[in-house]
Amino acid sequence: MQSQLEVQRAMTALVAGNIDARADEARWENELAELVYASEEAWERCNAFLFGYTLARHIAVLGPVTAVTGDASEAAFTSEFVACAGSGRGGDAIARWLSFPVANPRATAKTRQVAAVTVLLHELRAKAAAASVPVDWSARPGPFADGVWFEFTSDTPGVVPAEFDAAAFV
């Protein structure tokens, strides 16, 4: 789990740095692509969730969710996921993450995760554009405190208990 906390520290630095630098969409996309590539299998198993959780922690500091996507189910997801991350309710955040709404019932877990990260990133970028920089991050909620590792069977995700040594895979 220590390894996952280190991953989250790096993600936190990336997100806060991009916000404070007023990074454009191309920079965000490039950094996200690098993160996905560097994560390899860990992206699908834990890092996508940890990145989403990191985005939500930053959204929580920047103010109430404004639901920039315009889709009611995505807006509800964003609002609820940010509330979970903002209050440190990790178990609820996992449950919400795994139930991200997609129009295609055959969408894979990876497709759902990319869509969830995209929705959170759009919300964050919209909020960051209106924020005065540099942002005072002292009120930022803490990182996801438990180990997480998703195992997917068919299209049904399951969560491996925190005792699983995910550190070996991050």
C-alpha positions in Angstrom: 0.0 0.0 0.0 2.9 2.4 0.7 3.6 2.2 -3.0 0.1 3.3 -3.8 0.5 6.3 -1.5 3.6 7.2 -3.4 1.7 6.9 -6.7 -0.9 9.2 -5.3 1.7 11.8 -4.2 3.0 11.9 -7.7 -0.5 12.2 -9.1 -1.2 15.0 -6.6 1.9 16.9 -7.7 0.9 16.4 -11.4 -2.7 17.7 -10.9 -1.8 20.6 -8.6 1.1 21.6 -10.9 -1.1 21.5 -14.0 -3.8 23.6 -12.2 -1.3 26.2 -10.9 0.4 26.4 -14.4 -3.0 26.7 -16.1 -2.1 23.8 -18.3 -4.0 23.5 -21.6 -6.0 20.5 -22.7 -3.0 19.2 -24.8 -0.8 19.1 -21.7 -3.4 17.3 -19.6 -4.0 14.8 -22.4 -0.2 14.2 -22.8 0.3 13.7 -19.1 -2.7 11.4 -18.8 -1.4 9.3 -21.7 2.0 9.1 -20.1 0.4 8.0 -16.8 -1.6 5.3 -18.5 1.4 4.1 -20.4 3.7 4.0 -17.4 1.1 2.3 -15.3 0.7 -0.7 -17.6 -1.6 -3.3 -16.0 -1.8 -1.2 -12.8 -3.8 1.4 -14.7 -6.8 -0.8 -15.0 -6.3 -2.5 -11.6 -5.8 0.5 -9.4 -4.2 3.6 -10.9 -7.2 4.8 -12.8 -9.2 4.8 -9.6 -6.4 6.4 -7.7 -6.1 9.1 -10.4 -9.9 9.7 -10.3 -9.8 9.9 -6.6 -6.9 12.4 -6.8 -8.9 14.5 -9.3 -11.9 14.4 -7.0 -9.8 15.6 -4.0 -8.8 18.6 -6.0 -12.3 19.3 -7.2 -13.4 19.3 -3.6 -11.0 22.1 -2.8 -12.1 24.2 -5.7 -15.8 24.3 -4.7 -19.1 22.6 -5.4 -19.5 20.4 -8.4 -21.0 22.2 -11.4 -21.6 19.2 -13.6 -20.1 20.6 -16.8 -20.9 17.5 -18.8 -24.6 18.2 -19.0 -25.5 14.5 -18.6 -27.6 13.9 -15.5 -26.1 10.5 -14.6 -22.5 11.7 -15.1 -23.3 14.8 -13.0 -24.7 12.6 -10.2 -21.6 10.4 -10.4 -19.3 13.4 -10.3 -21.1 15.0 -7.4 -21.3 11.7 -5.4 -17.7 10.6 -6.1 -16.3 14.0 -5.2 -18.3 14.0 -2.0 -16.9 10.6 -1.1 -13.3 11.6 -1.8 -13.8 15.0 -0.1 -15.0 13.3 3.1 -12.5 10.4 3.0 -15.2 7.7 2.5 -13.0 5.4 0.5 -15.3 2.4 0.4 -18.2 4.5 -0.9 -15.8 6.0 -3.5 -14.9 2.5 -4.7 -18.6 1.5 -5.0 -19.4 4.7 -6.9 -16.4 4.2 -9.2 -17.5 0.7 -10.1 -21.0 1.9 -10.9 -20.0 4.7 -13.3 -22.9 5.0 -15.8 -22.3 4.2 -19.4 -24.8 4.0 -22.2 -23.4 0.8 -23.6 -24.0 -2.1 -21.2 -21.3 -4.1 -22.9 -18.6 -1.5 -22.1 -15.6 -3.0 -20.5 -14.2 -1.9 -17.2 -11.4 -0.1 -18.9 -13.9 1.9 -21.0 -15.8 2.8 -17.9 -12.7 4.0 -16.1 -11.5 6.1 -19.0 -15.0 7.7 -19.2 -15.0 8.3 -15.4 -11.6 9.9 -15.5 -12.6 12.1 -18.5 -15.8 13.3 -16.7 -13.8 14.2 -13.6 -11.0 15.9 -15.6 -13.6 18.0 -17.4 -15.0 19.1 -14.1 -11.6 19.8 -12.7 -10.5 21.8 -15.7 -13.7 23.9 -15.6 -13.3 24.6 -11.9 -9.6 25.3 -12.2 -10.2 27.9 -15.0 -12.2 30.0 -12.6 -9.8 29.6 -9.6 -7.2 32.1 -8.6 -3.7 30.5 -8.8 -1.7 29.4 -7.1 -4.4 27.6 -5.2 -4.1 27.1 -1.5 -4.1 23.3 -1.3 -4.0 23.1 2.5 -7.6 22.1 2.7 -7.2 19.2 0.2 -8.6 16.0 1.5 -6.1 13.2 2.1 -5.2 10.4 -0.3 -7.1 7.1 -0.6 -5.9 5.4 2.5 -6.5 1.7 1.8 -4.9 -0.6 -0.8 -7.0 -1.2 -3.8 -6.7 -3.8 -6.6 -9.5 -4.5 -9.0 -10.0 -8.0 -10.5 -12.5 -8.2 -13.4 -14.3 -11.3 -14.3 -16.2 -11.0 -17.5 -17.6 -7.5 -17.4 -18.3 -7.7 -13.7 -15.7 -5.9 -11.6 -14.8 -7.2 -8.1 -12.6 -5.7 -5.5 -9.8 -7.7 -4.0 -9.5 -7.0 -0.2 -6.9 -4.5 1.1 -4.7 -7.4 2.3 -3.8 -8.0 -1.3 -0.2 -6.9 -1.9 -0.9 -4.4 -4.6 2.5 -2.7 -4.0 4.1 -5.4 -6.1 2.1 -4.3 -9.1 2.3 -0.5 -8.9 
